[in-house]
């Protein structure tokens, strides 16, 4: 009888890491931090800030970033502790395998597939909108049939957009896939260039926008929808609704929405096996990238909501359009180019993380190893899994609307963070003496705080998001019991040990 709660021993994980599995250790702390910044600053600040400020928070979006950032900081500290203990590919999947057993590891691994794949689709969608905004500034518009997904959500109902496919999203997904197959060193170098460019643009947005700030845009109606917006499965329990969208609005509702903007620091942990000194460098990359981005997010939110009234911020390409509204069309072009560069780096890091989750699961026998664990003999990358990821992102980003993608990513990410924080609690109790080159401070406060805040944001999402999550996890359980449990290396090793006894 298979033990679906069998845990993978920590010394076994470390032994596999030392033995080497074909990935190159070429990333230092600067490269890892750049990967984190590359993943974090992008769609969240350049795309979702418009929807959040206009429909959910108003200028109080600054506080929403603080709440979401606080939840992330707790989770990041837990990620950093685990990453320093078990610096291998797999991220939260591996951490769950160590502490909660194979079934929970499978569930979180399957959830990470949802997180990274759907996040990449969202980013590809946002990339397309900024690309089209640049083309429009040069009065070169694409045919409507290839500019958007076939349908969108409006007041909870599906409507036709008049388009057939979002071709730019499709094309950029293919280009990024080819770069990732070529190698992690090349991908990291490409990402580093883009990070420098987009940080320059973010600083430009902050400092060029300050002279145009009208403080009345903050003080006259700082929190038009209040500080609440707390809901339970989408049903409002504290705060108010936006009368137009009929959805919960307020600071907490905004935090749940823009939580997507922080997705990325956990992607650093998926590159653990490509870090030169993972026990030291991974915590630096995870925590450093999150702190830098949190400060920049709050500053950008303050500037954007101060430059124009929150109701005038557009949903599509909001940052660029704010500068156009204050009479700086040249700045609009600069911001659009920087945003496009930034979103490209996010897409690269997200699509880089997904195949490495597949790789970790395939090594354990839970997915077919011949495909998902295949390492290219020349480039030393999981090339088959990367191609599959590229196909999924290309189709999802070009055919599905932004609202569905962003909210589905949020709940998957929050679920992963809850599991990691819980795993730290379990390991602190069951293996308190395990070597930890980094330990989350304040005892159990960090993991417990991360669990509470992430669960609070999860329950603030609508029941439709929970339904999609449960459907996805249900499909995952079918795959596990049909294939994974029968091919699990751990199950086979445990069965062999039992026969010896």
N, C-alpha and C positions, 0 to 999 in steps of 0.2 A: 504494500500500500504506500503510495507516494505521500511524502510529507510536504504539503504545499506551503507550510510555514518554516521550512528548513532555511537556516541562515548561512550565508557564505562567510567563513571565518576571515577575520581581518588579515591574519598572517598569510592566508592563501592569496588574497587580493594583492598584498604587497609583494608576494613571491612572483605572481604573474607580471607585476609591473617591472620588477628587477630583471626578469627573464627577457623582456622586450617582445613586442608584438609587431614590429615593422614600421612604427611611426617615428619620425625624426624629432629629436629634442633640439629645437632651434629657437624657441621663444623665451626671451628674458622678461623682467618685470615691466620694462617700458613697453615692449610689444604687447604683453598681456593687458596692461592698463589701456593701451590704445585700442585693443580689440574690444574691451569693455565699453569704452567711450564710443567706439565705432558702432556698437550695437545699441547703445542707449540713446544717444542724441540722433534723432531722425524723425520718423513718422510722428512720434508722440508730440514733439514740440513744433514741428513744421506743419502738421496736418490736424491732429486731434484737438489742439489748443483752440481752434476756431469753434468747433462744435461744443466743446466744454464751456468756454466763456460765454458764448451766445445763448445757449439753450439750458445750461445747468447751473452755472455758478456766478456769472458776472465777474467783476474784478476780484472777488474772493477766490478765484482760481489759484491765487498765490497760496492760500491756506490749504487748498486741496492738494497741491504739490507737497506741502509740508506733511500732511497726514499720510499720503501715499509713500513719500520718502521715508517716513518713520517706520512704516511697516516693512519697507525694503531694507532699511538699515539693520533691523533685528534679524531678518532673514539672511542678509549678506554676511553678518557675523557668524551665523550658523553654517552657511555655505563655506566660509573661509576655514572654520574649524575642521569640517569634514575634508575639505580639499587638501589641507595640510596633513591629514592622517592617511587618506587614501587617494593620492594624486593619480587617478587613472581615468580613462575615458568613461563616460556614463553618467557623470553628474549625479543628480538626485536618485536615479535608478540604482547606481552602485551603493549609495548611502542607505537606501531602503533595504537592499539585499543584505547588507551587513547587520542591520538592526531589527527589521520587521519580517524578514523571510521572503521566500521566492514569490509568493502570490502578490504581496504588496509591492515588491520590486517590479513585477510585471505590470501591475496597475499603474504605477507611477511612470514606468518606461513608456507605456502606451499613452499616458497622458502627456508626456514630453513630446511624443510624436505629434500630438494635437497642438501643443504649445508652439513648437518651432515651425512646423509646417504652416499652420494657420497664420502665425505671426509673419512669416515670410510672404504669404499671400497678401496680407494687409499692407505690408511695406511695398510690395510690387505695385499694388493699386495706388498707393500714395505717390510713388515714384512717377507713375504715368501722369498723374494730375499736374505735378510740377513741370514735367517735361512738356506737356501740352501748353502750360502757362507760358513757358519760354517761347514756344513756337508762335503762340498768339501775339506775344509782344513784338515779334517780327512779322506779324500779319501773315502767318503761314499756318493755317488751321488744317488739321487732318479731317478726312470725311467722317461724319458722325457715326457711321456704321462701325468704325474701328476705334472709337474713343472711350468706350465705357462698357461695363458689364451689361448683359441683356436686361436685367431688372434691378430695382432698388426698393428700399423700404421707405414708406411715407405714412406717418401716423399708424405704424404697426401693420400696414397693408403693403403687399407687393404691387409694384407698378412697373410698367414697361419703360425703358429709357430710350427706345428707338435705335439702340445700338445692337450689334451682333456679338462683338468681342472687343476687349481692351487690348489692342495690338501692342502698344508700347510696353505694357506689363508683361506680355508674353515674351517679347524680344529681350528685355533686360534680364528676365529669369534665365533665359538660355545663355546669355553672355556670362553671367555670374557663375553658372554651372561649369562652363568651360574653364574659367579662371580657377575655380576650386579644384577641379580635377588636376590641373597643372602642378599644384603643390602648395603646402602650407606656408613655406617661406615667401613664395611669390604673392600669395594671398595676403599675408601679413604686411608685406612691403606696400602693396597696392592699398590696403586698408590704412596704413600709416599716412600715406600721402593725402587720402581723403579726409582723415581725421584732422590734419593740420588745416586743410582748406575750410572745413565746416566749423572748426573752432574759431577761425578768423572771422567767418561770417556771423557766428553767434555773438562774438564780441562787437562786431560792427552793429548788429541789431540793437544791442544794449546801449552802446555809446552814441550811435547816430540817432537813436530814438529818444534818448533822454531830453534833448532840447524841445521836442514836440509833445512832451507829456503835459497834459492839462489835468492838474490834480483834482479838478471837479469831477472828472470821469471816475475817480476812485471814491471821493468823499460823498458825492451826491447820492450814490446808490451802490455802496461797496458790495453788499450781499443781497441782491434783489430777490433771491429765492431762499434766503435764510442760511443758517449754518447747519441745518439738518440734512434732510434727504435720506435719512436712514430708512431702509425698507427691509422687509423679510420676504424673500422670493418675489421681489418686485412689488409687493404690497406695502404702501407707505405706513410706517409706524411712528415716525417723528419727522416733522418738517412739512414741506409743501410740494405741490406738483407744478410743473410748468403748464399753464393753461392751454398753450398751443400744442405741445407734444403729448400732454396727458401723462407724463412720466415724472418720477421723483426728481426733484431738483434741490440744490443746496451744496454746501461744502463737502459733506460726506458722499453724496451722490457723484459729485465731480471727482472725488478721489477714486471712487470705484471705476469711473470711466477712464480717467487719464492714467490709471495704474499701468496701462499698456506702455506708457512713455518710459517706464523704468525697466521694462523687459530688456535684458541684455547682460547685466552683470553676472547672472548665473551661466551665461554662455561661455564665460571665461573658464569655468570648471570643466567644460566639455573638451577643452584643449589641454587637459592636464598632462597627457602623455607626450605632448609636444613642447612642454616647458623644460627649460634647462635645469632649474632647481625648483621643482614644483612645491616643496614644503615651505619654501620662503616666498617664492614669487607669486604663487596663486593667491594667497591672502592679500598681497599688495595690489594685484590686478583687480581683484573683486571689490575690495573696500575703497581703494583709491578712485576707481572709475565711477563708483556710485556717489561718493562725496562730491567730486568735481561736478558731475552732472546735476546733482540736486541743487547746488548753489546757482548754476547757470539757468536751470529751469525756472526757479523762483524769480530770478532777475528778468528773464525774457517775458514771463507772464506779467510781471509788474509793468514793464515797458509797453507791451502790446495793449493791455487794457487801459493804460494811461494815455496812449496816443489817440485813440478813438473811443467813442461810447461802445460798450460791450455788444449792444444790439446791432452795430454796424460791422462787426467782425464776420467775415465770410467763412463758410464751412470748407470750401475748396481753396487750397493755397493761401491760408489766412495771413501768415506773416508777410508775404510778398504784397498782398492786397492792402494791408494796413499802410504800408509805405506809399503805395499808389494813391491812397486816399488823402495823405498829407502833402501831396504834390512832389513826390520824389520818384518819378518813374524809373530813373536810372538805378536808384536803390532797389526798386522792385526787381529789376533784372539781376542785380548782384545777389540779392537774397534768394531769388529763384535758383540761380546757378549753385549757390552754396547749399541750399536745401536739397537740390538734386544730388549733389555730391555726398552730402550727409546721409541721405536715404539710401544711396547706393552702398555705402559702407555698412549700414544696418542690414541690408539684404545679404551682403556677403557674409557677415558674421552669423546671422541666423541660419543661413543655408549651409554654413560650415559646421554648425553644431548638430544639426539633424542627423547627418550620416554617421556621426560619432556615437550618437545614442543607439542607432541601429547596430553599429559595430560592437558595442559593449553587450547588447542583448544577444547578438549572434554568437559571440564568443562563448557565452554561457549555454548555448544550444537552444535558446528560446525562439530564435528565428533561424532560417536556413543559412548556415555559415558560408556555403559556396557563393552565395550572392551578397549577403549583407556584410560579411567579414572579408570580402575580397579586397586585397591591397594591391594597387597597381605596381608592377615590378620596377618601373622606372621612376614614377612620380611619388610613390609611397603614400598614396591617399586612398581612402575607401571609395574607389571610383564608381562602382556599380550602384552603391547606395546613394552616391552624390547625383548620379544621373536620374535615379528614381525620384529623389527629392526635387530636382529641377523640373521634372515633368509635372509633379503634383503642384508645385508653386506656380508654374506657368499656367496651368489650367485654372487653379483656384483664383489666382490674382487677376486673371482676365475674364472670368465668368461670374464671380460672386461680388456683391456690394460691400462697401466699406463697413457699414454699421454691424452687419452680421459677423464679419471677420474679426473686428476689434473686440467685440463683447465676448465672442467665443474664445479668443486668445486670453482675455483677462481671467476668466474662470479657470482655465487650464493652468495658467501660471500661478494663480493664488493657491490652487490645490497642491501644486508641486512645492510651493514654499511652506505650506502647512506641514506636509510630510517631512520635509527636511528639518524643520524646527522640532517636530515630534521625534525624529530620529536622533537628534542631538540629545534630547531628554533621555531616551532609552539607553543610548550608549554611555551617557554620564553615570547612569545607575548600574548597568550591567558590566561595563568595562571602564571603570573610572581611572585605572592606571595605564591605559593605553597611551603610547607616546603621542603627544600633541605639540607640534612646534608652534601652533597658534591656538588659543582658547578664547572663545567668546567671553567677554567680561561680565561682571555683575552676577555670577553664579547662574541660577536657572531663570533669571529675569528676562534675558534675551530670548531664549526659545519660547518661553511662555508668552511674552509680549508679542513675538512674531505670530504665534498661533492665534492669539486673540484678535489682533488687528487684521490679519489676513482673513480669518473667518468672518469678521465684521464686514469686510469689503465683499467677500463672496456672497453673503446673504443679502447684500444690497443689490445684487444683480437679479434681473428678472427670472421668473420661473422657466421662461423659454431657454435661457442659458443653461440652467440646471438640467432641463430635459435633454438638450443636445449633449451635455457632458455625460449623462447617464447612458444615453444611447451609444455614444462613442465607447465608453468603458464596457458596456454590455457586449459590444462587438469584440472588444479586446479580450474579454473573458472567454468568448467562443473560440478565438484563435488560440488562447493559452491551453484550454482543455482539449482542443482538437490537435494541436501540434506541440506547443511549448513543453507541457508537462511530460510528454512522451520522449522528448529529445533533450531534456535538461541534463547538462553535464553533472550538476550537483546531485540530482535525483539518481543518476546512474552510479555515481561514486558512492553515495550513501547505500544504495542497494548492494553494491559489491562488498562494502564493509560489513553489511548485515549478514551476507552469505559466509564471510570468513568467520564471523562469530558463531 
